Amino acid sequence: MISRIPDHTAPERVGDPRLIRHSSDKGWDPHPSPDRSLEGGNRGFLGSQKISYLTDPSNQSFLYLRNRVRHELLPLLQRYNPGIRRILVQMADLFRAEEEFWRKHVDEKFPTVVRSRRKMV
């Protein structure tokens, strides 16, 4: 059996350029997923279950910004701070929680503080 589960583990989430440019309309983390350790992720789970998987060859192409971030920028940053991946994942989690907090409060309070500009007919 071959699994086609996307491998959005923490290191891959860190390499996503939307994390850097914060362009996701759902907050900072474009791939919300259950907590996973930095090592293993889907590949580790599939391997432990003896389930084969496919690797997308486009993940090695430097044509895509996400791959240049993963393969060039992150290793460079790790030379200055070996814990940078963990820190970036923590920041993404924090930003996602903050986004959820503000979205909930704005959705809840907005109707009570903003008056309609429509004229009554």
LUMLO-490629 format. One line per field, with one value per residue (C-alpha): residue number from 1; residue in one letter; x, y, z. Coordinates in steps of 0.02 Angstrom, whole numbers, padded with zeros to 5 digits. Example, Ala and Ser with C-alpha at 12.3 -4.5 7.8 and 13.67 -1.06 7.14 Angstrom:
! LUMLO-490629
pos [1 | 2]
code [a | s]
c1 [00615 | 00684]
c2 [-00225 | -00053]
c3 [00390 | 00357]
This chain:
! LUMLO-490629
pos [1 | 2 | 3 | 4 | 5 | 6 | 7 | 8 | 9 | 10 | 11 | 12 | 13 | 14 | 15 | 16 | 17 | 18 | 19 | 20 | 21 | 22 | 23 | 24 | 25 | 26 | 27 | 28 | 29 | 30 | 31 | 32 | 33 | 34 | 35 | 36 | 37 | 38 | 39 | 40 | 41 | 42 | 43 | 44 | 45 | 46 | 47 | 48 | 49 | 50 | 51 | 52 | 53 | 54 | 55 | 56 | 57 | 58 | 59 | 60 | 61 | 62 | 63 | 64 | 65 | 66 | 67 | 68 | 69 | 70 | 71 | 72 | 73 | 74 | 75 | 76 | 77 | 78 | 79 | 80 | 81 | 82 | 83 | 84 | 85 | 86 | 87 | 88 | 89 | 90 | 91 | 92 | 93 | 94 | 95 | 96 | 97 | 98 | 99 | 100 | 101 | 102 | 103 | 104 | 105 | 106 | 107 | 108 | 109 | 110 | 111 | 112 | 113 | 114 | 115 | 116 | 117 | 118 | 119 | 120 | 121]
code [m | i | s | r | i | p | d | h | t | a | p | e | r | v | g | d | p | r | l | i | r | h | s | s | d | k | g | w | d | p | h | p | s | p | d | r | s | l | e | g | g | n | r | g | f | l | g | s | q | k | i | s | y | l | t | d | p | s | n | q | s | f | l | y | l | r | n | r | v | r | h | e | l | l | p | l | l | q | r | y | n | p | g | i | r | r | i | l | v | q | m | a | d | l | f | r | a | e | e | e | f | w | r | k | h | v | d | e | k | f | p | t | v | v | r | s | r | r | k | m | v]
c1 [00000 | 00066 | 00012 | -00018 | -00031 | 00050 | 00200 | 00168 | 00279 | 00351 | 00510 | 00406 | 00288 | 00439 | 00496 | 00331 | 00355 | 00181 | 00248 | 00381 | 00270 | 00117 | 00004 | -00116 | -00291 | -00310 | -00166 | 00018 | 00012 | -00056 | -00059 | -00140 | -00108 | -00100 | 00055 | 00197 | 00376 | 00505 | 00575 | 00472 | 00304 | 00207 | 00361 | 00408 | 00232 | 00217 | 00389 | 00345 | 00189 | 00289 | 00184 | 00277 | 00254 | 00295 | 00409 | 00358 | 00509 | 00458 | 00514 | 00694 | 00672 | 00747 | 00620 | 00502 | 00530 | 00475 | 00619 | 00749 | 00691 | 00702 | 00865 | 00963 | 00893 | 00850 | 01020 | 01104 | 00998 | 01034 | 01220 | 01178 | 01044 | 01031 | 00856 | 00782 | 00662 | 00588 | 00575 | 00488 | 00364 | 00328 | 00302 | 00183 | 00084 | 00078 | 00022 | -00112 | -00179 | -00176 | -00268 | -00402 | -00419 | -00443 | -00556 | -00671 | -00677 | -00701 | -00840 | -00922 | -00906 | -00914 | -01104 | -01124 | -01002 | -01031 | -01190 | -01259 | -01238 | -01390 | -01532 | -01698 | -01826]
c2 [00000 | 00173 | 00320 | 00492 | 00585 | 00757 | 00773 | 00940 | 00909 | 01053 | 01071 | 01080 | 01206 | 01313 | 01311 | 01374 | 01551 | 01600 | 01585 | 01713 | 01829 | 01795 | 01797 | 01662 | 01729 | 01603 | 01668 | 01624 | 01436 | 01386 | 01202 | 01184 | 01009 | 00907 | 00933 | 00826 | 00811 | 00898 | 00730 | 00595 | 00670 | 00573 | 00486 | 00423 | 00359 | 00276 | 00196 | 00130 | 00051 | -00018 | 00082 | 00144 | 00323 | 00431 | 00582 | 00728 | 00766 | 00950 | 00964 | 00959 | 01090 | 01261 | 01338 | 01354 | 01480 | 01355 | 01240 | 01379 | 01427 | 01246 | 01200 | 01365 | 01494 | 01380 | 01293 | 01464 | 01527 | 01367 | 01409 | 01564 | 01486 | 01295 | 01306 | 01416 | 01285 | 01253 | 01440 | 01471 | 01330 | 01402 | 01574 | 01503 | 01416 | 01577 | 01679 | 01551 | 01557 | 01746 | 01748 | 01632 | 01741 | 01902 | 01822 | 01756 | 01922 | 02027 | 01913 | 01922 | 02109 | 02185 | 02183 | 02272 | 02414 | 02453 | 02534 | 02502 | 02645 | 02589 | 02714 | 02655 | 02659]
c3 [00000 | -00046 | 00058 | -00020 | 00146 | 00131 | 00244 | 00329 | 00477 | 00577 | 00471 | 00312 | 00391 | 00437 | 00256 | 00189 | 00121 | 00179 | 00356 | 00314 | 00213 | 00324 | 00171 | 00226 | 00257 | 00398 | 00503 | 00500 | 00481 | 00311 | 00359 | 00529 | 00589 | 00748 | 00853 | 00789 | 00845 | 00738 | 00690 | 00608 | 00565 | 00435 | 00367 | 00539 | 00572 | 00401 | 00421 | 00594 | 00519 | 00372 | 00249 | 00095 | 00036 | -00113 | -00107 | -00218 | -00329 | -00338 | -00156 | -00217 | -00354 | -00318 | -00437 | -00289 | -00149 | -00016 | -00066 | -00069 | 00106 | 00168 | 00084 | 00086 | 00208 | 00355 | 00357 | 00351 | 00496 | 00593 | 00588 | 00691 | 00799 | 00801 | 00878 | 00741 | 00673 | 00846 | 00876 | 00710 | 00741 | 00915 | 00837 | 00707 | 00845 | 00945 | 00795 | 00753 | 00932 | 00930 | 00763 | 00834 | 00989 | 00889 | 00759 | 00897 | 00988 | 00832 | 00769 | 00939 | 00971 | 00797 | 00781 | 00948 | 00913 | 00729 | 00668 | 00497 | 00372 | 00275 | 00274 | 00336 | 00196]
